[in-house]
């Protein structure tokens, strides 16, 4: 039996989504910018998907721009908003506020913007992995043009107070972006309630295909395009539309909206049972993040005296797929920037495991994981020079 517990990295494509895409890989293969019958069929499908995505987040369809995924949406938001913003002070300087626990798609973009002369403040997170809106408020300068704070953390699952930060941004006339890639389809997301101007999401995190995502751009928000070419996506994102992918994203968004409540309750129950079982059966393990403010599917734990990479490989041999953190950081020798930012030592961060459940996980999956994890931990600890039989560092 194989068990997949890495849904924060990617989710399987829902059968309903795959079925919706098939026609646009076969007979309805037209270019959505063509004026003939084939093109009109493709255009109608793209616009229907735009409506489906908009409904998921409480937006107007005209505010949805299709992209290649969350990374492009994040980059478009940061570079686009900063590039389009008029300087607020006579010095011409611009300033961006983000957090120390963002996804690399935001952090690396922020560092590049910083290298080009724009000031960037990285607000720290508390020990539970939640950002204090007061810290964001204190970081604002006269020249601040953008605040970007993720809605749900991809590693520990903590939900951020974006709505409170939205009120602060609105009062100060600052554009607000949120990376909602891990939140959309898992928890309720409404752009008006959050008060955001820009919001990123990705299809493959909500049972859609890889290589397609969306960016919500509130009406009136100025955004400088990253690329230049045709007039696609209201001159925001040139290039022939990925019609099958867009159809898949639309179908996944509609399905997520229908199943949101029941999925969240059931998956949270599985996660809580998995967490309780590990804590009961394994010594010297801690849960990372804020247990009261996290998305329903994510469990991040540190296992004393072990390396997360060793755990992942050993569990994979036992048929359990999980990760140490962000899939895009796989192969890095550095400990998780998220875990060290919330106060874990490098050793504890390196000994972390992320278990992320999804729509297709079952009680049997949890049973199998609870059978494998304690056995693997015990075996690896018996071989580790960093762990003693008494359960403390040697």
MIKETOR-685030 format. One record per residue (C-alpha): residue in one letter; z, x, y. Coordinates in steps of 0.2 Angstrom, whole numbers, plus 2048, in hexadecimal, padded with zeros to 3 digits. Layout:
atom res=A; zz=Z; xx=X; yy=Y .
...
//
This chain:
atom res=X; zz=800; xx=800; yy=800 .
atom res=X; zz=7FB; xx=807; yy=811 .
atom res=X; zz=805; xx=801; yy=821 .
atom res=X; zz=7FE; xx=802; yy=832 .
atom res=X; zz=80B; xx=804; yy=840 .
atom res=X; zz=801; xx=80C; yy=84E .
atom res=X; zz=7FB; xx=7FD; yy=857 .
atom res=X; zz=7FF; xx=805; yy=868 .
atom res=X; zz=7F1; xx=812; yy=864 .
atom res=X; zz=7E5; xx=805; yy=85F .
atom res=X; zz=7E4; xx=7F4; yy=857 .
atom res=X; zz=7D9; xx=7EE; yy=849 .
atom res=X; zz=7CA; xx=7E3; yy=84F .
atom res=X; zz=7CF; xx=7D0; yy=84D .
atom res=X; zz=7C3; xx=7C8; yy=841 .
atom res=X; zz=7BF; xx=7BB; yy=84E .
atom res=X; zz=7BB; xx=7C9; yy=85A .
atom res=X; zz=7AF; xx=7D1; yy=84E .
atom res=X; zz=7A6; xx=7C1; yy=84B .
atom res=X; zz=7A4; xx=7BD; yy=85D .
atom res=X; zz=79C; xx=7CE; yy=860 .
atom res=X; zz=790; xx=7CE; yy=851 .
atom res=X; zz=782; xx=7C3; yy=85A .
atom res=X; zz=782; xx=7CF; yy=868 .
atom res=X; zz=77E; xx=7DE; yy=85C .
atom res=X; zz=770; xx=7D4; yy=854 .
atom res=X; zz=766; xx=7C6; yy=85C .
atom res=X; zz=76E; xx=7C5; yy=86D .
atom res=X; zz=76B; xx=7D7; yy=871 .
atom res=X; zz=764; xx=7D5; yy=883 .
atom res=X; zz=769; xx=7DF; yy=892 .
atom res=X; zz=774; xx=7D5; yy=89D .
atom res=X; zz=76B; xx=7DA; yy=8AC .
atom res=X; zz=75A; xx=7D4; yy=8A6 .
atom res=X; zz=753; xx=7C4; yy=8AD .
atom res=X; zz=74B; xx=7BD; yy=89D .
atom res=X; zz=752; xx=7B2; yy=890 .
atom res=X; zz=75A; xx=7C1; yy=886 .
atom res=X; zz=762; xx=7C8; yy=896 .
atom res=X; zz=768; xx=7B7; yy=89B .
atom res=X; zz=771; xx=7B4; yy=88A .
atom res=X; zz=779; xx=7C5; yy=88C .
atom res=X; zz=77E; xx=7C1; yy=89E .
atom res=X; zz=786; xx=7B1; yy=899 .
atom res=X; zz=790; xx=7B9; yy=88C .
atom res=X; zz=796; xx=7C6; yy=898 .
atom res=X; zz=79C; xx=7B9; yy=8A4 .
atom res=X; zz=7A4; xx=7AF; yy=897 .
atom res=X; zz=7AE; xx=7BF; yy=892 .
atom res=X; zz=7B2; xx=7C1; yy=8A4 .
atom res=X; zz=7BA; xx=7B0; yy=8A5 .
atom res=X; zz=7C4; xx=7B3; yy=895 .
atom res=X; zz=7CB; xx=7C3; yy=89B .
atom res=X; zz=7CF; xx=7BC; yy=8AC .
atom res=X; zz=7D9; xx=7AD; yy=8A4 .
atom res=X; zz=7E4; xx=7BA; yy=89A .
atom res=X; zz=7EA; xx=7C1; yy=8AA .
atom res=X; zz=7E9; xx=7B3; yy=8B6 .
atom res=X; zz=7DB; xx=7BA; yy=8C0 .
atom res=X; zz=7CB; xx=7B3; yy=8C7 .
atom res=X; zz=7BB; xx=7B8; yy=8BC .
atom res=X; zz=7B3; xx=7C0; yy=8CC .
atom res=X; zz=7C2; xx=7CD; yy=8CC .
atom res=X; zz=7BF; xx=7D4; yy=8BB .
atom res=X; zz=7B4; xx=7E4; yy=8B9 .
atom res=X; zz=7AF; xx=7EA; yy=8A7 .
atom res=X; zz=7B2; xx=7FC; yy=8A4 .
atom res=X; zz=7B2; xx=808; yy=894 .
atom res=X; zz=7C5; xx=806; yy=892 .
atom res=X; zz=7D6; xx=809; yy=899 .
atom res=X; zz=7D3; xx=81B; yy=89E .
atom res=X; zz=7C4; xx=817; yy=8A9 .
atom res=X; zz=7CD; xx=808; yy=8B0 .
atom res=X; zz=7DC; xx=813; yy=8B5 .
atom res=X; zz=7D1; xx=820; yy=8BC .
atom res=X; zz=7C6; xx=814; yy=8C6 .
atom res=X; zz=7D6; xx=80C; yy=8CD .
atom res=X; zz=7DE; xx=81D; yy=8D3 .
atom res=X; zz=7CE; xx=826; yy=8D9 .
atom res=X; zz=7C6; xx=816; yy=8DF .
atom res=X; zz=7D5; xx=810; yy=8E9 .
atom res=X; zz=7D9; xx=821; yy=8F1 .
atom res=X; zz=7C7; xx=824; yy=8F5 .
atom res=X; zz=7C5; xx=813; yy=8FE .
atom res=X; zz=7D5; xx=813; yy=907 .
atom res=X; zz=7D6; xx=816; yy=919 .
atom res=X; zz=7E3; xx=823; yy=91F .
atom res=X; zz=7F2; xx=81A; yy=926 .
atom res=X; zz=7F7; xx=829; yy=931 .
atom res=X; zz=7EF; xx=834; yy=93E .
atom res=X; zz=7F0; xx=843; yy=932 .
atom res=X; zz=7E4; xx=83B; yy=926 .
atom res=X; zz=7EF; xx=83E; yy=918 .
atom res=X; zz=7F1; xx=832; yy=909 .
atom res=X; zz=7FF; xx=830; yy=8FC .
atom res=X; zz=800; xx=828; yy=8EB .
atom res=X; zz=810; xx=823; yy=8E1 .
atom res=X; zz=810; xx=823; yy=8CF .
atom res=X; zz=81D; xx=826; yy=8C1 .
atom res=X; zz=822; xx=834; yy=8B5 .
atom res=X; zz=81F; xx=829; yy=8A6 .
atom res=X; zz=80D; xx=823; yy=8A9 .
atom res=X; zz=7FF; xx=825; yy=89C .
atom res=X; zz=7F5; xx=835; yy=89E .
atom res=X; zz=7E6; xx=82B; yy=8A4 .
atom res=X; zz=7F1; xx=828; yy=8B4 .
atom res=X; zz=7FB; xx=838; yy=8B4 .
atom res=X; zz=7EC; xx=843; yy=8B3 .
atom res=X; zz=7E2; xx=839; yy=8BF .
atom res=X; zz=7F1; xx=83B; yy=8CB .
atom res=X; zz=7F2; xx=84E; yy=8C9 .
atom res=X; zz=7DF; xx=84F; yy=8CC .
atom res=X; zz=7E1; xx=845; yy=8DC .
atom res=X; zz=7F0; xx=850; yy=8E1 .
atom res=X; zz=7E5; xx=860; yy=8DF .
atom res=X; zz=7D8; xx=858; yy=8EB .
atom res=X; zz=7E6; xx=857; yy=8F9 .
atom res=X; zz=7ED; xx=846; yy=8F7 .
atom res=X; zz=800; xx=846; yy=8F5 .
atom res=X; zz=807; xx=83E; yy=8E5 .
atom res=X; zz=819; xx=83A; yy=8E2 .
atom res=X; zz=81F; xx=838; yy=8CF .
atom res=X; zz=82D; xx=82C; yy=8CF .
atom res=X; zz=83A; xx=830; yy=8C1 .
atom res=X; zz=83F; xx=823; yy=8B3 .
atom res=X; zz=850; xx=81F; yy=8AE .
atom res=X; zz=858; xx=823; yy=89D .
atom res=X; zz=851; xx=813; yy=896 .
atom res=X; zz=840; xx=816; yy=89C .
atom res=X; zz=83F; xx=809; yy=8AA .
atom res=X; zz=83A; xx=80D; yy=8BC .
atom res=X; zz=846; xx=808; yy=8CA .
atom res=X; zz=83C; xx=7FE; yy=8D7 .
atom res=X; zz=848; xx=806; yy=8E4 .
atom res=X; zz=842; xx=817; yy=8E0 .
atom res=X; zz=830; xx=812; yy=8E3 .
atom res=X; zz=835; xx=80A; yy=8F3 .
atom res=X; zz=83D; xx=81A; yy=8F9 .
atom res=X; zz=82E; xx=824; yy=8F4 .
atom res=X; zz=823; xx=81B; yy=900 .
atom res=X; zz=81C; xx=825; yy=90F .
atom res=X; zz=812; xx=81F; yy=91E .
atom res=X; zz=803; xx=826; yy=916 .
atom res=X; zz=805; xx=81E; yy=905 .
atom res=X; zz=7F5; xx=815; yy=8FF .
atom res=X; zz=7F8; xx=811; yy=8ED .
atom res=X; zz=806; xx=80E; yy=8E1 .
atom res=X; zz=802; xx=80E; yy=8CE .
atom res=X; zz=810; xx=809; yy=8C1 .
atom res=X; zz=80C; xx=805; yy=8AF .
atom res=X; zz=811; xx=7F4; yy=8A9 .
atom res=X; zz=816; xx=7F9; yy=897 .
atom res=X; zz=819; xx=80B; yy=892 .
atom res=X; zz=80E; xx=810; yy=883 .
atom res=X; zz=81B; xx=81B; yy=87B .
atom res=X; zz=82C; xx=812; yy=87C .
atom res=X; zz=825; xx=801; yy=881 .
atom res=X; zz=830; xx=7FE; yy=890 .
atom res=X; zz=82B; xx=7F1; yy=89C .
atom res=X; zz=82B; xx=7F6; yy=8AE .
atom res=X; zz=830; xx=7EB; yy=8BD .
atom res=X; zz=81E; xx=7EA; yy=8C4 .
atom res=X; zz=821; xx=7D9; yy=8CC .
atom res=X; zz=830; xx=7E0; yy=8D7 .
atom res=X; zz=825; xx=7EF; yy=8DB .
atom res=X; zz=817; xx=7E3; yy=8E0 .
atom res=X; zz=822; xx=7DB; yy=8ED .
atom res=X; zz=826; xx=7EC; yy=8F4 .
atom res=X; zz=814; xx=7F1; yy=8F5 .
atom res=X; zz=80F; xx=7E0; yy=8FC .
atom res=X; zz=81C; xx=7E2; yy=90A .
atom res=X; zz=816; xx=7F4; yy=90E .
atom res=X; zz=803; xx=7F0; yy=90D .
atom res=X; zz=800; xx=7FC; yy=8FE .
atom res=X; zz=7F4; xx=7FA; yy=8F0 .
atom res=X; zz=7FC; xx=7F8; yy=8DF .
atom res=X; zz=7F5; xx=7FC; yy=8CE .
atom res=X; zz=7FC; xx=7F9; yy=8BD .
atom res=X; zz=7F6; xx=800; yy=8AD .
atom res=X; zz=7F9; xx=7F1; yy=8A2 .
atom res=X; zz=7EF; xx=7F8; yy=893 .
atom res=X; zz=7FF; xx=7F7; yy=887 .
atom res=X; zz=805; xx=7E6; yy=88F .
atom res=X; zz=7F6; xx=7DB; yy=88F .
atom res=X; zz=7F5; xx=7D0; yy=880 .
atom res=X; zz=807; xx=7D4; yy=87B .
atom res=X; zz=811; xx=7CD; yy=88A .
atom res=X; zz=80D; xx=7C0; yy=897 .
atom res=X; zz=803; xx=7C9; yy=8A5 .
atom res=X; zz=7FE; xx=7C0; yy=8B6 .
atom res=X; zz=7F7; xx=7CA; yy=8C4 .
atom res=X; zz=7FE; xx=7BE; yy=8D1 .
atom res=X; zz=810; xx=7BE; yy=8CA .
atom res=X; zz=80F; xx=7D1; yy=8C9 .
atom res=X; zz=807; xx=7D3; yy=8DB .
atom res=X; zz=7FB; xx=7E0; yy=8D5 .
atom res=X; zz=7EA; xx=7E4; yy=8DD .
atom res=X; zz=7E3; xx=7EE; yy=8CE .
atom res=X; zz=7E7; xx=7EC; yy=8BB .
atom res=X; zz=7E0; xx=7F6; yy=8AD .
atom res=X; zz=7DE; xx=7EF; yy=89B .
atom res=X; zz=7D5; xx=7F5; yy=88B .
atom res=X; zz=7CD; xx=7EB; yy=87D .
atom res=X; zz=7D3; xx=7F5; yy=86E .
atom res=X; zz=7E5; xx=7F3; yy=872 .
atom res=X; zz=7E4; xx=7E0; yy=870 .
atom res=X; zz=7D9; xx=7DF; yy=860 .
atom res=X; zz=7C9; xx=7E2; yy=868 .
atom res=X; zz=7BC; xx=7F0; yy=866 .
atom res=X; zz=7BE; xx=802; yy=86D .
atom res=X; zz=7B4; xx=808; yy=87C .
atom res=X; zz=7B6; xx=7F9; yy=887 .
atom res=X; zz=7C3; xx=7F3; yy=894 .
atom res=X; zz=7C5; xx=7EB; yy=8A4 .
atom res=X; zz=7CC; xx=7ED; yy=8B6 .
atom res=X; zz=7D3; xx=7DF; yy=8C0 .
atom res=X; zz=7CF; xx=7E2; yy=8D2 .
atom res=X; zz=7D7; xx=7D5; yy=8DE .
atom res=X; zz=7CB; xx=7CD; yy=8EA .
atom res=X; zz=7CA; xx=7D8; yy=8FA .
atom res=X; zz=7D0; xx=7E8; yy=8F2 .
atom res=X; zz=7C6; xx=7F7; yy=8F7 .
atom res=X; zz=7C0; xx=802; yy=8E9 .
atom res=X; zz=7B5; xx=811; yy=8EA .
atom res=X; zz=7AA; xx=812; yy=8DA .
atom res=X; zz=7AC; xx=820; yy=8CE .
atom res=X; zz=799; xx=820; yy=8C9 .
atom res=X; zz=789; xx=81C; yy=8D2 .
atom res=X; zz=77A; xx=814; yy=8CB .
atom res=X; zz=775; xx=801; yy=8CA .
atom res=X; zz=77D; xx=7F2; yy=8D1 .
atom res=X; zz=787; xx=7ED; yy=8C1 .
atom res=X; zz=798; xx=7E6; yy=8C2 .
atom res=X; zz=797; xx=7E1; yy=8D4 .
atom res=X; zz=792; xx=7F3; yy=8D9 .
atom res=X; zz=7A3; xx=7F9; yy=8D2 .
atom res=X; zz=79E; xx=800; yy=8C1 .
atom res=X; zz=78B; xx=804; yy=8BF .
atom res=X; zz=783; xx=805; yy=8AD .
atom res=X; zz=77C; xx=7F9; yy=8A1 .
atom res=X; zz=78A; xx=7EE; yy=89A .
atom res=X; zz=791; xx=7F0; yy=889 .
atom res=X; zz=78E; xx=7DE; yy=884 .
atom res=X; zz=794; xx=7DE; yy=872 .
atom res=X; zz=7A4; xx=7E7; yy=878 .
atom res=X; zz=7A7; xx=7DC; yy=887 .
atom res=X; zz=7A5; xx=7CD; yy=87C .
atom res=X; zz=7B2; xx=7D4; yy=870 .
atom res=X; zz=7BE; xx=7D7; yy=87F .
atom res=X; zz=7BB; xx=7C5; yy=884 .
atom res=X; zz=7BE; xx=7BE; yy=873 .
atom res=X; zz=7CE; xx=7C9; yy=871 .
atom res=X; zz=7D5; xx=7C4; yy=882 .
atom res=X; zz=7D2; xx=7B1; yy=87D .
atom res=X; zz=7DB; xx=7B4; yy=86C .
atom res=X; zz=7E9; xx=7BD; yy=874 .
atom res=X; zz=7EC; xx=7AF; yy=881 .
atom res=X; zz=7ED; xx=7A3; yy=872 .
atom res=X; zz=7F8; xx=7AD; yy=867 .
atom res=X; zz=803; xx=7B6; yy=874 .
atom res=X; zz=814; xx=7AD; yy=872 .
atom res=X; zz=813; xx=7AB; yy=85F .
atom res=X; zz=80D; xx=7BD; yy=85D .
atom res=X; zz=81B; xx=7C4; yy=868 .
atom res=X; zz=829; xx=7BB; yy=85F .
atom res=X; zz=823; xx=7BF; yy=84E .
atom res=X; zz=81F; xx=7D2; yy=852 .
atom res=X; zz=830; xx=7D4; yy=85B .
atom res=X; zz=839; xx=7CD; yy=84C .
atom res=X; zz=830; xx=7DA; yy=841 .
atom res=X; zz=834; xx=7E8; yy=84D .
atom res=X; zz=846; xx=7E4; yy=84E .
atom res=X; zz=848; xx=7E3; yy=83B .
atom res=X; zz=83F; xx=7F4; yy=83A .
atom res=X; zz=84B; xx=7FB; yy=847 .
atom res=X; zz=85B; xx=7F4; yy=83F .
atom res=X; zz=855; xx=7FA; yy=82E .
atom res=X; zz=852; xx=80C; yy=833 .
atom res=X; zz=862; xx=80D; yy=83D .
atom res=X; zz=86C; xx=807; yy=82E .
atom res=X; zz=863; xx=813; yy=821 .
atom res=X; zz=861; xx=822; yy=82B .
atom res=X; zz=86E; xx=82D; yy=834 .
atom res=X; zz=86C; xx=836; yy=844 .
atom res=X; zz=85E; xx=82C; yy=84C .
atom res=X; zz=85D; xx=824; yy=85D .
atom res=X; zz=852; xx=816; yy=865 .
atom res=X; zz=849; xx=81C; yy=874 .
atom res=X; zz=846; xx=811; yy=883 .
atom res=X; zz=84E; xx=801; yy=88A .
atom res=X; zz=851; xx=7F5; yy=87B .
atom res=X; zz=852; xx=7E6; yy=887 .
atom res=X; zz=843; xx=7EA; yy=891 .
atom res=X; zz=835; xx=7EE; yy=886 .
atom res=X; zz=825; xx=7E6; yy=87E .
atom res=X; zz=828; xx=7DD; yy=86E .
atom res=X; zz=81E; xx=7E9; yy=862 .
atom res=X; zz=824; xx=7FB; yy=867 .
atom res=X; zz=832; xx=805; yy=85F .
atom res=X; zz=835; xx=817; yy=863 .
atom res=X; zz=842; xx=821; yy=85A .
atom res=X; zz=848; xx=834; yy=85A .
atom res=X; zz=84D; xx=83B; yy=849 .
atom res=X; zz=859; xx=84A; yy=84B .
atom res=X; zz=854; xx=85A; yy=844 .
atom res=X; zz=842; xx=855; yy=841 .
atom res=X; zz=831; xx=857; yy=848 .
atom res=X; zz=827; xx=847; yy=84C .
atom res=X; zz=817; xx=84F; yy=846 .
atom res=X; zz=81F; xx=853; yy=835 .
atom res=X; zz=825; xx=841; yy=834 .
atom res=X; zz=814; xx=83A; yy=838 .
atom res=X; zz=80B; xx=844; yy=82B .
atom res=X; zz=818; xx=841; yy=81D .
atom res=X; zz=818; xx=82F; yy=820 .
atom res=X; zz=805; xx=82E; yy=820 .
atom res=X; zz=806; xx=835; yy=80E .
atom res=X; zz=812; xx=827; yy=80A .
atom res=X; zz=805; xx=81B; yy=811 .
atom res=X; zz=80E; xx=817; yy=822 .
atom res=X; zz=803; xx=81A; yy=832 .
atom res=X; zz=80D; xx=81D; yy=842 .
atom res=X; zz=80D; xx=82A; yy=850 .
atom res=X; zz=818; xx=835; yy=85B .
atom res=X; zz=811; xx=82D; yy=86B .
atom res=X; zz=801; xx=82B; yy=874 .
atom res=X; zz=7F2; xx=82D; yy=869 .
atom res=X; zz=7E9; xx=836; yy=878 .
atom res=X; zz=7F6; xx=844; yy=878 .
atom res=X; zz=7F4; xx=847; yy=865 .
atom res=X; zz=7F4; xx=85A; yy=861 .
atom res=X; zz=7FE; xx=85F; yy=871 .
atom res=X; zz=80C; xx=86B; yy=86D .
atom res=X; zz=816; xx=865; yy=87C .
atom res=X; zz=823; xx=857; yy=879 .
atom res=X; zz=820; xx=846; yy=880 .
atom res=X; zz=820; xx=846; yy=893 .
atom res=X; zz=827; xx=834; yy=892 .
atom res=X; zz=836; xx=838; yy=887 .
atom res=X; zz=83B; xx=848; yy=891 .
atom res=X; zz=839; xx=83E; yy=8A1 .
atom res=X; zz=846; xx=831; yy=89B .
atom res=X; zz=852; xx=83F; yy=897 .
atom res=X; zz=84F; xx=844; yy=885 .
atom res=X; zz=850; xx=857; yy=880 .
atom res=X; zz=840; xx=85F; yy=87B .
atom res=X; zz=847; xx=860; yy=869 .
atom res=X; zz=84B; xx=84D; yy=869 .
atom res=X; zz=83A; xx=849; yy=871 .
atom res=X; zz=831; xx=853; yy=863 .
atom res=X; zz=83B; xx=84A; yy=856 .
atom res=X; zz=835; xx=839; yy=85C .
atom res=X; zz=82B; xx=82C; yy=852 .
atom res=X; zz=821; xx=81D; yy=85A .
atom res=X; zz=820; xx=80D; yy=84F .
atom res=X; zz=815; xx=800; yy=857 .
atom res=X; zz=812; xx=7F0; yy=84E .
atom res=X; zz=804; xx=7E3; yy=850 .
atom res=X; zz=7FD; xx=7D2; yy=84C .
atom res=X; zz=7F9; xx=7D6; yy=83A .
atom res=X; zz=809; xx=7DE; yy=835 .
atom res=X; zz=814; xx=7D5; yy=828 .
atom res=X; zz=825; xx=7D5; yy=821 .
atom res=X; zz=81E; xx=7DF; yy=812 .
atom res=X; zz=819; xx=7ED; yy=81E .
atom res=X; zz=82A; xx=7EE; yy=825 .
atom res=X; zz=831; xx=7EF; yy=814 .
atom res=X; zz=825; xx=7FD; yy=80F .
atom res=X; zz=82A; xx=807; yy=81F .
atom res=X; zz=83C; xx=805; yy=81C .
atom res=X; zz=83A; xx=80B; yy=80B .
atom res=X; zz=830; xx=81A; yy=810 .
atom res=X; zz=838; xx=820; yy=820 .
atom res=X; zz=849; xx=823; yy=81A .
atom res=X; zz=842; xx=82C; yy=80B .
atom res=X; zz=837; xx=837; yy=815 .
atom res=X; zz=844; xx=83B; yy=822 .
atom res=X; zz=851; xx=840; yy=815 .
atom res=X; zz=844; xx=84C; yy=80C .
atom res=X; zz=83E; xx=854; yy=81C .
atom res=X; zz=850; xx=857; yy=822 .
atom res=X; zz=855; xx=85F; yy=812 .
atom res=X; zz=847; xx=86C; yy=815 .
atom res=X; zz=84B; xx=86E; yy=828 .
atom res=X; zz=854; xx=87D; yy=82E .
atom res=X; zz=858; xx=873; yy=83E .
atom res=X; zz=862; xx=866; yy=834 .
atom res=X; zz=872; xx=868; yy=82A .
atom res=X; zz=879; xx=85D; yy=81C .
atom res=X; zz=886; xx=857; yy=828 .
atom res=X; zz=879; xx=84F; yy=833 .
atom res=X; zz=87B; xx=85B; yy=842 .
atom res=X; zz=870; xx=869; yy=848 .
atom res=X; zz=873; xx=879; yy=83D .
//
